[in-house]
């Protein structure tokens, strides 16, 4: 069972801003950093944000991440049709001694 | 070009064993921190385990559901990562990915920016 909770779905129209939450605890987000992954159907996950708010090279600046306390958020501004995908947060969990992925959020445009 | 190519998946009976391989090219494999991540059909990704580089101590960690049944190893001379899976259960059915950070500059072994295409393991009688 995942220690990171995300809303199962989110939606928006093209151009809108969508925010996805990731709720954790003091044993994971509260003490470490959060990474975000995007997964398109039939493909491997793609790193979107690392260390809470950093974008790897090639990721559009429409994607941004933040962390506060035991929660994190991913924001997608200027929503585009190609952003329709599943999004997962992830972090190391000290209590579990394991890297955990969130429950996932399906974004519909 | 960086490439991770997994192989070894297939249909296995409950209680059986299988060994997955992941051949890595385009990065200095001996310095790479490698992980296995699996994804059951229709489910989210699940981290399976990680192995550090020998230079960083070679420590291995496993997720609770696979501990004592799965073994991660590496052969730096062959640029290959392995996952030995024993005592397989139906709930181990998943697409198995190998993944790694493209560089140690990320400062974390879990910034997975390089992924293979995955190899499917189906555990069924």
Interface residues (C-beta under 8 A of the other chain):
Chain A: X2 X33 X35 X37 X39 X44 X45 X46 X47 X50 X51 X56 X86 X88 X90 X92 X96 X97 X98 X99 X100 X101 X102 X103 X104
Chain B: X35 X37 X44 X45 X46 X47 X50 X61 X63 X64 X97 X99 X106 X107 X108 X110 X111 X112 X113 X115 X116 X117 X118
